[in-house]
């Protein structure tokens, strides 16, 4: 029921002080006895709206914050499915409403004219990505009907009318004709002759130097590496690939499988495998953009281990999506920080590597979602990092100094004040609490008590 006006609520209190009964007040004012009783008992205050009960518990809220930190482009629908597996019982609408409350503390303050800024952002009907997509489509098929191109753009999120599309399409064609030059004509001719699905007598482009993908690598990282290895630009590589790739790399969330792109995924995979002279199964298993996930459960955005990439001759950071529980590369002892944080060498603290092996063994009995949720509960149970160095526990201080010394001596560009240092130093203590949290299922107050039934822990 909506909140009562303040004057009506105060009238209820006045009648109650005058000695009226609950039923008499309800009959006089036309409200239910339950409403009258709630104001007289003090459960409700005049003029103050009763706060809704939070169905997203503190543990699940911490889980949501951590997942959004590890993967900034994580879709709310995917996060909702993860929480449902952990026992979240509310509806999707309730989850979306409470997720906004979880996001609010970390969001920057809004601009006073944010509504006008949003309107200005929506006023761009033809984005650069739409224009590039149209140019490539017209380059592949100069006789492509505008109606077919309009339907394709509608599937990519173009919101304007058909008349607006035709007007701006003429501007795109005029700008393309104005910039026409001999090199561009040669490139367009190459595109027409090498488009995917070419006939037996037509030319098919095959790059001379294949490039192996890194496990979990983003498509927006692999394609530039492929182009650079063959002394080409990204635009030249995209010109001989299906438009599926242009749409994918322009989408911040490459893991999302849009229903209009899913039917063309197999053809796109085959086209890239032919171009790069690589096994399609290998590409599908390494690149999450093709939908054949290389891991079970959720993933997080991070940077690949620099030692693993250096073995393949790659010196630049490679953005990847790895299993959400994987915090470090156990082969080389590299801590894989969240996006924006540097990767750290933790070989000087072998207990951190041992903790990762222990977390991997827990996956034999529990799901990745349960492991991450237990990790967040354990992280909240561990005392916070002290503000003054003198109050830091001795074993934390030893790990912190070891990590700072090793990483600063080997890489001068890494500072000593990153949050990654403290998270790595606390990781063994947090993992030590996780098995106990996972094994407590009888306690109803435990946040995992309503989660799907895992396998019972192995008895010693």
Secondary structure by P-SEA (a helix, b strand, c coil): cccccaaaaaaaaaaaaacccaaaaaaaacccaaaaaaaaaccccccccccccccccaaaaaaaaaaaaacccccaaaaaaaaaaacccccaaaaaaaaaaaacccccccccaaaaaaaaaacccccaaaaaaaaaaaaacccccaaaaaaaaaaacccccaaaaaaaaaaaaaaaaaaccaaaaaaaaaaaaccccccccbbbbbbcbbbbbcccccaaaaaaaaaaaacccaaaaaaaccaaaaaaaacccccccccccccaaaaaaaaaaaaacccaaaaaaccccccccccccbbbbbbccaaaaaaaccccbbbbbcccccccccccccccccccbbbbbccccaaaaaaaaaaaaacccccaaaaaaaaaaaaaaccccccccccccaaaaaaaaaaaaaaaaaccccccccaaaaaaaaaaaaaaaaaaaaaccccccccccccccccccccc
